[in-house]
Amino acid sequence: MNAVFLLLPIAVALGGLFAGLFLVAARQGQFDDLDDPPERILHD
């Protein structure tokens, strides 16, 4: 039972960290328009 009290806050903190990093990357445009530039070469 003591392991739950140790691991649960660590898991919640890591989940929050990754969610925060995802939001920062999404706001900076890291996930914008991934497929269009290679297809533009084919349509030219």
PDB file of N, CA, C and O in Angstrom:
ATOM      1  N   MET A   1       0.821  -1.196   0.000  1.00  0.00           N
ATOM      2  CA  MET A   1       0.000   0.000   0.000  1.00  0.00           C
ATOM      3  C   MET A   1       0.866   1.262   0.000  1.00  0.00           C
ATOM      4  O   MET A   1       0.469   2.295  -0.539  1.00  0.00           O
ATOM      5  N   ASN A   2       2.040   1.171   0.602  1.00  0.00           N
ATOM      6  CA  ASN A   2       2.926   2.329   0.622  1.00  0.00           C
ATOM      7  C   ASN A   2       3.419   2.681  -0.772  1.00  0.00           C
ATOM      8  O   ASN A   2       3.688   3.845  -1.066  1.00  0.00           O
ATOM      9  N   ALA A   3       3.536   1.672  -1.630  1.00  0.00           N
ATOM     10  CA  ALA A   3       3.987   1.929  -2.995  1.00  0.00           C
ATOM     11  C   ALA A   3       2.968   2.766  -3.757  1.00  0.00           C
ATOM     12  O   ALA A   3       3.348   3.576  -4.602  1.00  0.00           O
ATOM     13  N   VAL A   4       1.686   2.586  -3.477  1.00  0.00           N
ATOM     14  CA  VAL A   4       0.642   3.366  -4.146  1.00  0.00           C
ATOM     15  C   VAL A   4       0.792   4.839  -3.803  1.00  0.00           C
ATOM     16  O   VAL A   4       0.654   5.701  -4.670  1.00  0.00           O
ATOM     17  N   PHE A   5       1.072   5.126  -2.547  1.00  0.00           N
ATOM     18  CA  PHE A   5       1.223   6.513  -2.120  1.00  0.00           C
ATOM     19  C   PHE A   5       2.466   7.153  -2.715  1.00  0.00           C
ATOM     20  O   PHE A   5       2.542   8.379  -2.800  1.00  0.00           O
ATOM     21  N   LEU A   6       3.425   6.368  -3.120  1.00  0.00           N
ATOM     22  CA  LEU A   6       4.629   6.898  -3.759  1.00  0.00           C
ATOM     23  C   LEU A   6       4.449   7.001  -5.271  1.00  0.00           C
ATOM     24  O   LEU A   6       4.797   8.017  -5.872  1.00  0.00           O
ATOM     25  N   LEU A   7       3.908   5.954  -5.883  1.00  0.00           N
ATOM     26  CA  LEU A   7       3.840   5.898  -7.335  1.00  0.00           C
ATOM     27  C   LEU A   7       2.700   6.725  -7.926  1.00  0.00           C
ATOM     28  O   LEU A   7       2.836   7.243  -9.035  1.00  0.00           O
ATOM     29  N   LEU A   8       1.594   6.861  -7.222  1.00  0.00           N
ATOM     30  CA  LEU A   8       0.466   7.617  -7.755  1.00  0.00           C
ATOM     31  C   LEU A   8       0.804   9.093  -7.986  1.00  0.00           C
ATOM     32  O   LEU A   8       0.503   9.600  -9.066  1.00  0.00           O
ATOM     33  N   PRO A   9       1.403   9.799  -7.050  1.00  0.00           N
ATOM     34  CA  PRO A   9       1.772  11.198  -7.332  1.00  0.00           C
ATOM     35  C   PRO A   9       2.815  11.317  -8.445  1.00  0.00           C
ATOM     36  O   PRO A   9       2.796  12.279  -9.213  1.00  0.00           O
ATOM     37  N   ILE A  10       3.723  10.342  -8.535  1.00  0.00           N
ATOM     38  CA  ILE A  10       4.712  10.378  -9.609  1.00  0.00           C
ATOM     39  C   ILE A  10       4.024  10.208 -10.960  1.00  0.00           C
ATOM     40  O   ILE A  10       4.353  10.912 -11.914  1.00  0.00           O
ATOM     41  N   ALA A  11       3.076   9.284 -11.048  1.00  0.00           N
ATOM     42  CA  ALA A  11       2.347   9.053 -12.297  1.00  0.00           C
ATOM     43  C   ALA A  11       1.519  10.275 -12.686  1.00  0.00           C
ATOM     44  O   ALA A  11       1.478  10.648 -13.858  1.00  0.00           O
ATOM     45  N   VAL A  12       0.865  10.896 -11.719  1.00  0.00           N
ATOM     46  CA  VAL A  12       0.071  12.091 -12.000  1.00  0.00           C
ATOM     47  C   VAL A  12       0.983  13.236 -12.447  1.00  0.00           C
ATOM     48  O   VAL A  12       0.640  13.975 -13.370  1.00  0.00           O
ATOM     49  N   ALA A  13       2.125  13.385 -11.808  1.00  0.00           N
ATOM     50  CA  ALA A  13       3.059  14.446 -12.189  1.00  0.00           C
ATOM     51  C   ALA A  13       3.604  14.225 -13.595  1.00  0.00           C
ATOM     52  O   ALA A  13       3.699  15.172 -14.375  1.00  0.00           O
ATOM     53  N   LEU A  14       3.962  12.993 -13.927  1.00  0.00           N
ATOM     54  CA  LEU A  14       4.459  12.705 -15.273  1.00  0.00           C
ATOM     55  C   LEU A  14       3.369  12.915 -16.322  1.00  0.00           C
ATOM     56  O   LEU A  14       3.639  13.441 -17.401  1.00  0.00           O
ATOM     57  N   GLY A  15       2.152  12.509 -16.011  1.00  0.00           N
ATOM     58  CA  GLY A  15       1.044  12.736 -16.932  1.00  0.00           C
ATOM     59  C   GLY A  15       0.805  14.221 -17.167  1.00  0.00           C
ATOM     60  O   GLY A  15       0.573  14.644 -18.300  1.00  0.00           O
ATOM     61  N   GLY A  16       0.858  14.998 -16.121  1.00  0.00           N
ATOM     62  CA  GLY A  16       0.702  16.449 -16.255  1.00  0.00           C
ATOM     63  C   GLY A  16       1.842  17.078 -17.036  1.00  0.00           C
ATOM     64  O   GLY A  16       1.628  17.995 -17.828  1.00  0.00           O
ATOM     65  N   LEU A  17       3.047  16.587 -16.812  1.00  0.00           N
ATOM     66  CA  LEU A  17       4.204  17.099 -17.547  1.00  0.00           C
ATOM     67  C   LEU A  17       4.069  16.829 -19.039  1.00  0.00           C
ATOM     68  O   LEU A  17       4.295  17.722 -19.856  1.00  0.00           O
ATOM     69  N   PHE A  18       3.699  15.595 -19.400  1.00  0.00           N
ATOM     70  CA  PHE A  18       3.553  15.258 -20.810  1.00  0.00           C
ATOM     71  C   PHE A  18       2.384  15.994 -21.450  1.00  0.00           C
ATOM     72  O   PHE A  18       2.469  16.398 -22.610  1.00  0.00           O
ATOM     73  N   ALA A  19       1.302  16.172 -20.713  1.00  0.00           N
ATOM     74  CA  ALA A  19       0.174  16.936 -21.244  1.00  0.00           C
ATOM     75  C   ALA A  19       0.578  18.392 -21.475  1.00  0.00           C
ATOM     76  O   ALA A  19       0.205  18.990 -22.485  1.00  0.00           O
ATOM     77  N   GLY A  20       1.331  18.954 -20.551  1.00  0.00           N
ATOM     78  CA  GLY A  20       1.817  20.329 -20.716  1.00  0.00           C
ATOM     79  C   GLY A  20       2.760  20.463 -21.898  1.00  0.00           C
ATOM     80  O   GLY A  20       2.678  21.432 -22.652  1.00  0.00           O
ATOM     81  N   LEU A  21       3.652  19.502 -22.065  1.00  0.00           N
ATOM     82  CA  LEU A  21       4.562  19.545 -23.208  1.00  0.00           C
ATOM     83  C   LEU A  21       3.811  19.394 -24.526  1.00  0.00           C
ATOM     84  O   LEU A  21       4.166  20.029 -25.519  1.00  0.00           O
ATOM     85  N   PHE A  22       2.780  18.560 -24.539  1.00  0.00           N
ATOM     86  CA  PHE A  22       1.964  18.420 -25.740  1.00  0.00           C
ATOM     87  C   PHE A  22       1.268  19.725 -26.081  1.00  0.00           C
ATOM     88  O   PHE A  22       1.243  20.127 -27.244  1.00  0.00           O
ATOM     89  N   LEU A  23       0.700  20.395 -25.076  1.00  0.00           N
ATOM     90  CA  LEU A  23       0.012  21.661 -25.328  1.00  0.00           C
ATOM     91  C   LEU A  23       0.975  22.725 -25.834  1.00  0.00           C
ATOM     92  O   LEU A  23       0.623  23.499 -26.725  1.00  0.00           O
ATOM     93  N   VAL A  24       2.173  22.778 -25.288  1.00  0.00           N
ATOM     94  CA  VAL A  24       3.166  23.745 -25.750  1.00  0.00           C
ATOM     95  C   VAL A  24       3.528  23.462 -27.205  1.00  0.00           C
ATOM     96  O   VAL A  24       3.606  24.386 -28.014  1.00  0.00           O
ATOM     97  N   ALA A  25       3.751  22.194 -27.542  1.00  0.00           N
ATOM     98  CA  ALA A  25       4.098  21.839 -28.914  1.00  0.00           C
ATOM     99  C   ALA A  25       2.944  22.142 -29.866  1.00  0.00           C
ATOM    100  O   ALA A  25       3.175  22.598 -30.985  1.00  0.00           O
ATOM    101  N   ALA A  26       1.711  21.895 -29.440  1.00  0.00           N
ATOM    102  CA  ALA A  26       0.558  22.171 -30.298  1.00  0.00           C
ATOM    103  C   ALA A  26       0.391  23.668 -30.527  1.00  0.00           C
ATOM    104  O   ALA A  26       0.032  24.086 -31.628  1.00  0.00           O
ATOM    105  N   ARG A  27       0.642  24.470 -29.518  1.00  0.00           N
ATOM    106  CA  ARG A  27       0.512  25.928 -29.674  1.00  0.00           C
ATOM    107  C   ARG A  27       1.609  26.503 -30.554  1.00  0.00           C
ATOM    108  O   ARG A  27       1.404  27.528 -31.204  1.00  0.00           O
ATOM    109  N   GLN A  28       2.766  25.863 -30.586  1.00  0.00           N
ATOM    110  CA  GLN A  28       3.868  26.347 -31.412  1.00  0.00           C
ATOM    111  C   GLN A  28       3.782  25.846 -32.849  1.00  0.00           C
ATOM    112  O   GLN A  28       4.636  26.184 -33.668  1.00  0.00           O
ATOM    113  N   GLY A  29       2.764  25.045 -33.168  1.00  0.00           N
ATOM    114  CA  GLY A  29       2.552  24.612 -34.531  1.00  0.00           C
ATOM    115  C   GLY A  29       3.348  23.393 -34.941  1.00  0.00           C
ATOM    116  O   GLY A  29       3.584  23.193 -36.133  1.00  0.00           O
ATOM    117  N   GLN A  30       3.766  22.579 -34.005  1.00  0.00           N
ATOM    118  CA  GLN A  30       4.554  21.394 -34.334  1.00  0.00           C
ATOM    119  C   GLN A  30       3.752  20.351 -35.102  1.00  0.00           C
ATOM    120  O   GLN A  30       4.334  19.511 -35.789  1.00  0.00           O
ATOM    121  N   PHE A  31       2.432  20.393 -34.998  1.00  0.00           N
ATOM    122  CA  PHE A  31       1.599  19.366 -35.614  1.00  0.00           C
ATOM    123  C   PHE A  31       0.816  19.901 -36.807  1.00  0.00           C
ATOM    124  O   PHE A  31      -0.110  19.240 -37.278  1.00  0.00           O
ATOM    125  N   ASP A  32       1.166  21.071 -37.301  1.00  0.00           N
ATOM    126  CA  ASP A  32       0.430  21.678 -38.402  1.00  0.00           C
ATOM    127  C   ASP A  32       0.935  21.175 -39.743  1.00  0.00           C
ATOM    128  O   ASP A  32       2.141  21.134 -39.985  1.00  0.00           O
ATOM    129  N   ASP A  33       0.022  20.797 -40.601  1.00  0.00           N
ATOM    130  CA  ASP A  33       0.283  20.551 -42.018  1.00  0.00           C
ATOM    131  C   ASP A  33       1.428  19.570 -42.256  1.00  0.00           C
ATOM    132  O   ASP A  33       2.426  19.919 -42.885  1.00  0.00           O
ATOM    133  N   LEU A  34       1.285  18.356 -41.758  1.00  0.00           N
ATOM    134  CA  LEU A  34       2.354  17.375 -41.902  1.00  0.00           C
ATOM    135  C   LEU A  34       2.336  16.678 -43.258  1.00  0.00           C
ATOM    136  O   LEU A  34       3.384  16.232 -43.725  1.00  0.00           O
ATOM    137  N   ASP A  35       1.178  16.572 -43.900  1.00  0.00           N
ATOM    138  CA  ASP A  35       1.077  15.791 -45.126  1.00  0.00           C
ATOM    139  C   ASP A  35       1.087  16.636 -46.390  1.00  0.00           C
ATOM    140  O   ASP A  35       1.390  16.113 -47.463  1.00  0.00           O
ATOM    141  N   ASP A  36       0.774  17.895 -46.306  1.00  0.00           N
ATOM    142  CA  ASP A  36       0.596  18.699 -47.502  1.00  0.00           C
ATOM    143  C   ASP A  36       1.897  19.000 -48.265  1.00  0.00           C
ATOM    144  O   ASP A  36       1.882  18.893 -49.491  1.00  0.00           O
ATOM    145  N   PRO A  37       3.009  19.363 -47.637  1.00  0.00           N
ATOM    146  CA  PRO A  37       4.202  19.682 -48.414  1.00  0.00           C
ATOM    147  C   PRO A  37       4.711  18.536 -49.301  1.00  0.00           C
ATOM    148  O   PRO A  37       5.096  18.814 -50.437  1.00  0.00           O
ATOM    149  N   PRO A  38       4.741  17.287 -48.869  1.00  0.00           N
ATOM    150  CA  PRO A  38       5.162  16.234 -49.794  1.00  0.00           C
ATOM    151  C   PRO A  38       4.179  16.035 -50.949  1.00  0.00           C
ATOM    152  O   PRO A  38       4.589  15.687 -52.057  1.00  0.00           O
ATOM    153  N   GLU A  39       2.891  16.253 -50.699  1.00  0.00           N
ATOM    154  CA  GLU A  39       1.906  16.084 -51.762  1.00  0.00           C
ATOM    155  C   GLU A  39       1.975  17.226 -52.780  1.00  0.00           C
ATOM    156  O   GLU A  39       1.650  17.029 -53.951  1.00  0.00           O
ATOM    157  N   ARG A  40       2.395  18.414 -52.345  1.00  0.00           N
ATOM    158  CA  ARG A  40       2.505  19.542 -53.265  1.00  0.00           C
ATOM    159  C   ARG A  40       3.534  19.277 -54.366  1.00  0.00           C
ATOM    160  O   ARG A  40       3.369  19.743 -55.493  1.00  0.00           O
ATOM    161  N   ILE A  41       4.574  18.545 -54.050  1.00  0.00           N
ATOM    162  CA  ILE A  41       5.585  18.198 -55.055  1.00  0.00           C
ATOM    163  C   ILE A  41       4.961  17.351 -56.145  1.00  0.00           C
ATOM    164  O   ILE A  41       5.261  17.533 -57.325  1.00  0.00           O
ATOM    165  N   LEU A  42       4.090  16.422 -55.756  1.00  0.00           N
ATOM    166  CA  LEU A  42       3.466  15.539 -56.720  1.00  0.00           C
ATOM    167  C   LEU A  42       2.465  16.254 -57.606  1.00  0.00           C
ATOM    168  O   LEU A  42       2.273  15.856 -58.754  1.00  0.00           O
ATOM    169  N   HIS A  43       1.823  17.298 -57.104  1.00  0.00           N
ATOM    170  CA  HIS A  43       0.779  18.004 -57.862  1.00  0.00           C
ATOM    171  C   HIS A  43       1.369  19.055 -58.796  1.00  0.00           C
ATOM    172  O   HIS A  43       0.665  19.531 -59.687  1.00  0.00           O
ATOM    173  N   ASP A  44       2.615  19.426 -58.629  1.00  0.00           N
ATOM    174  CA  ASP A  44       3.230  20.427 -59.500  1.00  0.00           C
ATOM    175  C   ASP A  44       3.557  19.892 -60.859  1.00  0.00           C
ATOM    176  O   ASP A  44       4.079  20.622 -61.701  1.00  0.00           O
TER     177      ASP A  44
END
